[in-house]
Amino acid sequence: AATAPRIPSTRLALHHFDVNYSLQLKDLWPSVRAALLCEQKYGALLNNFSPVDHVAQELELLNATDFVSEALNTAQQLQQGATAEEAEMSPPLCASISSNIKCYTFPRGDITRFRPARPDALGLLDYYLMDAASLLPILALNVQPDDFVLDLCAAPGGKTLALLQTGICGHLAANDISISRTKRLYQILHSYIPKEIRKTVSVTSCDGRDWDQLEGGTFHKVLVDVPCTTDRHSVMEDDNNIFHRRRTKERQMLPMLQLQLLMAGILATKVGGEVVYSTCSLSPLQNEYVIERAVEIAETQFNIRIHVEDLSHFRTLFQDTFSFFSDCRLGELVLPHLTANFGPMYFCKLRRM
């Protein structure tokens, strides 16, 4: 008998998204779909451990701007324009953003590519190219001086690198279950971070779901950037695609894995500590539903009260750089858009009460 023709994983992914995301995003889906199928836009995260002034000048001459400092300027203007009553009601927006992180992006509609990163005199690379929306979970985590920070699913290492760029982590634990991906994380640390700072980072390769059994209740801040359907990769690359027919079961089990990792992140946090959960998927099953279930399980099974923080001010601060979905029940979602082709990136902040 003739075998059925093999449908590429990218086609299966797109069909799956067409069915599901058209219901969720409605009229927005055609534009998001077009953006997912076009070249992604990048940001250049400056390496503060390398002399960055000349790099910043070079990027500014190309018409790129640091979207983080732009947002800080927006925050200051909003604060000055607020009435005394409003200012009392809302905490200072500037306080919610780390001004040490510098990430340059080209303006909306400008699809200039950044040159590859170059080493400085000490051999450290001058910037790291990443989806600029990936910095939003780091900014939401809002690391404070001497915080103990855990990056539970750290590889390949872009977010770990961004956490180190804050320059204020007391200690950073970077973990990833995959030993081969952890090697990539080591490479990034060696390429960007001086030896004396690398000593403040402990890299481990254990199953993040078991973390609370290793070090429960010890961290001020935890980042849980979970494995997901990586929507952009899934529609563009057949290699290592979660929509491959052999990986159907793995894909169906993702929300359960995500929930287990988020629970481990919550249990690793001190009372009063904060967790940021993030994915690069548009799927509510991997986003809001995981948050809701985790809040419920924390309360019923562990007697832990969780407060879901309001991050709507991120929409105001970063609306010039990113396109946000306005109908997220919990957390925030960056939608790919042809003029600002970052994301998808979902992020939600939880506080352990």
C-alpha positions as CSV (number, residue, x, y, z in Angstrom):
1,A,0.0,0.0,0.0
2,A,1.2,3.5,-0.8
3,T,2.2,5.5,2.3
4,A,0.5,8.8,2.9
5,P,2.6,11.7,1.8
6,R,4.7,13.2,4.6
7,I,3.4,16.7,5.6
8,P,6.2,19.0,6.8
9,S,6.1,19.8,10.5
10,T,6.0,23.5,9.7
11,R,2.8,23.0,7.7
12,L,1.2,21.0,10.5
13,A,2.2,23.7,12.9
14,L,0.6,26.4,10.7
15,H,-2.6,24.4,10.3
16,H,-2.8,23.9,14.1
17,F,-2.3,27.7,14.7
18,D,-4.8,28.6,12.0
19,V,-7.5,26.5,13.7
20,N,-6.7,27.7,17.3
21,Y,-5.3,31.2,17.1
22,S,-8.0,32.5,14.7
23,L,-10.5,31.8,17.5
24,Q,-8.3,33.5,20.1
25,L,-7.0,36.5,18.2
26,K,-9.9,36.8,15.7
27,D,-9.3,39.7,13.3
28,L,-5.7,40.1,14.5
29,W,-4.7,36.6,13.4
30,P,-4.0,37.3,9.7
31,S,-1.5,40.0,10.5
32,V,0.2,38.0,13.3
33,R,0.3,35.0,10.9
34,A,2.0,37.1,8.2
35,A,4.6,38.4,10.7
36,L,5.3,34.9,12.0
37,L,6.2,33.8,8.5
38,C,8.5,36.8,7.9
39,E,12.0,37.4,9.1
40,Q,12.2,38.0,12.9
41,K,13.4,41.3,14.2
42,Y,16.3,41.4,16.7
43,G,17.6,43.7,19.5
44,A,21.3,44.1,20.4
45,L,21.7,43.6,24.2
46,L,24.9,45.6,25.1
47,N,27.5,43.8,27.1
48,N,28.1,46.0,30.1
49,F,31.3,44.0,30.9
50,S,32.8,45.2,27.7
51,P,33.5,49.0,26.9
52,V,30.1,49.8,25.4
53,D,30.2,53.6,24.8
54,H,31.7,53.4,21.3
55,V,29.2,50.5,20.4
56,A,26.3,52.6,21.6
57,Q,27.5,55.5,19.5
58,E,27.9,53.2,16.4
59,L,24.4,51.9,16.8
60,E,22.9,55.4,17.3
61,L,24.5,56.5,14.1
62,L,22.6,53.7,12.4
63,N,19.4,55.1,13.9
64,A,18.9,52.4,16.5
65,T,17.8,53.4,20.0
66,D,18.0,51.8,23.4
67,F,14.3,50.8,24.0
68,V,14.8,50.4,27.7
69,S,16.1,54.0,28.3
70,E,13.3,55.3,25.9
71,A,10.8,53.5,28.2
72,L,12.4,55.1,31.3
73,N,12.0,58.6,29.6
74,T,8.4,57.8,28.9
75,A,7.9,56.8,32.5
76,Q,9.5,60.0,33.8
77,Q,7.2,62.1,31.5
78,L,4.1,60.2,32.6
79,Q,5.1,60.7,36.2
80,Q,5.6,64.4,35.8
81,G,2.3,64.7,34.0
82,A,0.4,62.8,36.7
83,T,-1.7,64.6,39.3
84,A,-0.5,64.3,42.9
85,E,-3.4,61.9,43.6
86,E,-2.5,59.6,40.7
87,A,1.2,59.7,41.7
88,E,0.3,58.6,45.2
89,M,-1.9,55.7,43.9
90,S,0.7,54.2,41.5
91,P,4.3,53.3,42.4
92,P,6.9,55.1,40.4
93,L,7.1,53.4,37.0
94,C,10.9,54.0,36.8
95,A,11.4,51.9,39.9
96,S,10.0,48.9,38.0
97,I,12.7,48.9,35.3
98,S,16.4,48.1,35.5
99,S,18.3,51.0,33.9
100,N,21.4,48.9,33.7
101,I,20.0,46.8,30.8
102,K,20.7,48.4,27.4
103,C,19.1,46.9,24.3
104,Y,19.2,48.7,20.9
105,T,16.5,48.2,18.3
106,F,15.8,49.7,15.0
107,P,12.6,51.8,14.7
108,R,9.2,50.3,13.7
109,G,9.2,49.4,10.0
110,D,13.0,49.6,9.8
111,I,14.3,46.1,8.9
112,T,18.1,46.9,9.1
113,R,20.1,43.9,10.3
114,F,22.7,44.3,13.1
115,R,26.3,43.3,12.3
116,P,27.6,40.2,14.0
117,A,29.0,40.7,17.6
118,R,32.7,41.6,17.8
119,P,35.2,40.8,20.6
120,D,36.9,43.6,22.6
121,A,40.5,43.7,23.6
122,L,39.9,41.1,26.4
123,G,38.0,38.8,24.0
124,L,34.5,39.6,25.4
125,L,31.8,40.1,22.7
126,D,30.3,43.6,22.6
127,Y,26.6,42.7,22.2
128,Y,24.2,39.7,22.1
129,L,21.5,39.5,19.4
130,M,18.2,38.3,20.7
131,D,14.5,38.9,20.3
132,A,14.1,42.1,22.2
133,A,10.8,41.0,23.6
134,S,12.7,38.3,25.5
135,L,14.0,41.1,27.8
136,L,10.5,41.9,29.0
137,P,10.4,39.0,31.5
138,I,13.8,40.1,32.8
139,L,12.6,43.7,33.2
140,A,9.4,42.4,34.9
141,L,11.5,40.3,37.4
142,N,13.0,43.7,38.5
143,V,16.1,42.2,40.3
144,Q,17.2,44.2,43.3
145,P,20.7,44.5,44.7
146,D,22.0,41.2,46.3
147,D,18.9,39.2,45.3
148,F,19.4,35.5,45.0
149,V,18.1,34.7,41.5
150,L,17.2,31.4,39.9
151,D,16.8,30.9,36.1
152,L,15.1,27.5,36.1
153,C,15.2,26.7,32.4
154,A,18.2,28.8,31.5
155,A,19.7,27.4,28.2
156,P,20.6,28.6,25.6
157,G,21.4,31.6,27.9
158,G,20.1,34.9,26.5
159,K,18.0,35.6,29.6
160,T,20.7,34.5,32.0
161,L,23.1,36.9,30.2
162,A,20.5,39.7,30.6
163,L,20.1,38.9,34.3
164,L,23.9,39.4,34.7
165,Q,23.7,42.7,32.8
166,T,21.7,44.1,35.7
167,G,25.1,43.9,37.6
168,I,23.3,43.5,40.9
169,C,22.5,39.7,41.3
170,G,23.8,38.6,44.7
171,H,23.9,35.0,43.3
172,L,22.6,33.6,40.1
173,A,21.7,29.9,39.8
174,A,21.2,28.9,36.1
175,N,19.7,25.5,35.5
176,D,18.7,23.5,32.4
177,I,17.7,19.8,32.1
178,S,19.6,19.5,28.8
179,I,23.4,18.9,29.2
180,S,24.0,19.8,25.5
181,R,22.0,23.0,25.9
182,T,23.9,23.8,29.1
183,K,27.1,23.6,27.1
184,R,25.7,26.4,25.0
185,L,25.0,28.4,28.1
186,Y,28.6,27.9,29.3
187,Q,29.8,29.2,25.8
188,I,27.7,32.3,26.2
189,L,29.0,33.0,29.7
190,H,32.6,32.5,28.5
191,S,32.0,34.8,25.5
192,Y,30.4,37.7,27.4
193,I,31.2,37.5,31.1
194,P,34.6,38.1,32.9
195,K,35.9,35.3,35.0
196,E,35.3,37.0,38.4
197,I,31.6,37.5,37.6
198,R,31.2,34.0,36.3
199,K,32.2,32.8,39.8
200,T,28.9,34.3,41.1
201,V,26.9,32.0,38.7
202,S,26.3,28.3,39.5
203,V,25.3,26.3,36.4
204,T,23.4,23.0,36.9
205,S,21.8,20.4,34.7
206,C,19.0,18.9,36.7
207,D,15.3,18.4,36.0
208,G,13.7,21.8,37.0
209,R,10.6,20.0,38.2
210,D,12.7,18.6,41.2
211,W,14.3,22.0,42.1
212,D,12.2,22.5,45.3
213,Q,13.6,19.2,46.7
214,L,17.1,20.6,46.1
215,E,16.7,24.2,47.3
216,G,13.2,25.1,48.4
217,G,12.3,28.6,49.5
218,T,15.7,30.2,49.0
219,F,15.4,32.7,46.2
220,H,14.2,36.3,46.0
221,K,13.5,36.1,42.3
222,V,12.8,33.1,40.0
223,L,12.5,33.1,36.2
224,V,10.6,30.2,34.8
225,D,11.0,30.5,31.0
226,V,9.4,27.1,30.0
227,P,9.8,24.8,27.0
228,C,6.8,25.6,24.7
229,T,5.6,25.2,21.1
230,T,8.1,28.0,20.1
231,D,5.5,29.2,17.6
232,R,7.9,31.2,15.3
233,H,10.4,28.3,15.1
234,S,7.5,25.8,14.5
235,V,6.2,27.6,11.4
236,M,9.7,28.3,10.0
237,E,12.1,25.4,10.7
238,D,11.5,21.6,10.2
239,D,14.6,20.9,12.2
240,N,13.9,20.1,15.9
241,N,10.2,20.9,15.4
242,I,7.8,20.0,18.2
243,F,5.0,19.4,15.6
244,H,6.9,16.5,14.1
245,R,4.6,13.5,14.1
246,R,6.9,11.6,16.4
247,R,6.7,14.3,19.0
248,T,2.9,14.5,19.3
249,K,2.7,13.1,22.8
250,E,5.5,15.4,24.0
251,R,3.6,18.4,22.5
252,Q,0.3,17.4,24.2
253,M,2.1,17.0,27.5
254,L,3.7,20.6,27.4
255,P,1.1,22.3,29.6
256,M,1.6,19.6,32.3
257,L,5.4,20.1,32.1
258,Q,5.0,23.9,32.2
259,L,2.7,23.6,35.2
260,Q,5.2,21.4,37.1
261,L,8.1,23.8,36.3
262,L,6.1,26.8,37.5
263,M,5.1,25.0,40.7
264,A,8.8,24.1,41.3
265,G,9.6,27.8,40.7
266,I,7.0,28.9,43.2
267,L,8.3,26.5,45.8
268,A,11.9,27.7,45.2
269,T,10.9,31.2,46.1
270,K,11.1,32.8,49.6
271,V,7.9,34.2,51.1
272,G,7.5,37.7,49.6
273,G,9.7,36.6,46.6
274,E,8.6,36.8,43.0
275,V,8.3,34.5,40.0
276,V,8.1,35.5,36.3
277,Y,6.7,32.8,34.0
278,S,7.3,33.2,30.3
279,T,6.8,31.4,27.0
280,C,7.4,32.2,23.3
281,S,3.9,30.9,22.4
282,L,0.5,32.6,21.7
283,S,-1.4,29.7,23.2
284,P,-3.6,30.4,26.2
285,L,-3.3,26.7,27.2
286,Q,0.4,27.3,27.7
287,N,0.0,30.8,29.1
288,E,-3.0,32.0,31.2
289,Y,-4.3,28.5,31.9
290,V,-1.0,27.4,33.4
291,I,-0.9,30.4,35.7
292,E,-4.5,29.9,36.9
293,R,-3.9,26.2,37.6
294,A,-0.6,27.0,39.4
295,V,-2.3,29.6,41.6
296,E,-5.0,27.1,42.5
297,I,-2.6,24.2,43.2
298,A,-0.3,26.4,45.3
299,E,-3.3,27.3,47.5
300,T,-5.1,23.9,47.8
301,Q,-2.1,21.6,48.0
302,F,0.7,23.7,49.5
303,N,-1.3,26.4,51.4
304,I,0.7,29.1,49.6
305,R,-1.2,32.3,48.6
306,I,-0.1,33.7,45.2
307,H,-0.8,37.2,44.0
308,V,-0.8,37.7,40.2
309,E,0.8,41.1,39.7
310,D,-0.6,43.7,37.2
311,L,1.9,44.4,34.4
312,S,-0.3,46.6,32.3
313,H,2.1,49.5,32.7
314,F,4.5,47.5,30.5
315,R,2.0,48.1,27.6
316,T,2.2,51.8,28.2
317,L,6.0,51.9,28.6
318,F,6.9,49.7,25.6
319,Q,4.1,50.4,23.2
320,D,6.5,52.3,20.8
321,T,8.7,49.1,20.5
322,F,6.3,46.2,20.7
323,S,2.7,45.3,19.7
324,F,0.8,44.0,22.7
325,F,-2.4,41.9,22.8
326,S,-4.9,43.9,24.8
327,D,-7.2,41.0,25.8
328,C,-4.8,38.9,27.9
329,R,-6.7,37.8,31.1
330,L,-3.5,37.5,33.1
331,G,0.0,38.7,32.3
332,E,1.1,40.4,29.0
333,L,1.5,39.0,25.5
334,V,3.7,40.6,22.7
335,L,2.2,39.8,19.3
336,P,4.4,39.6,16.2
337,H,3.6,42.5,13.8
338,L,5.1,43.3,10.4
339,T,6.4,46.7,11.5
340,A,7.6,45.4,14.9
341,N,8.4,41.7,14.3
342,F,9.3,40.7,17.8
343,G,7.7,37.9,19.8
344,P,5.5,36.1,20.5
345,M,6.4,36.5,24.1
346,Y,4.1,35.9,27.0
347,F,5.1,36.9,30.6
348,C,3.3,36.9,33.9
349,K,4.6,37.9,37.4
350,L,3.5,36.1,40.6
351,R,4.3,37.1,44.2
352,R,4.5,34.5,46.9
353,M,2.5,36.0,49.8
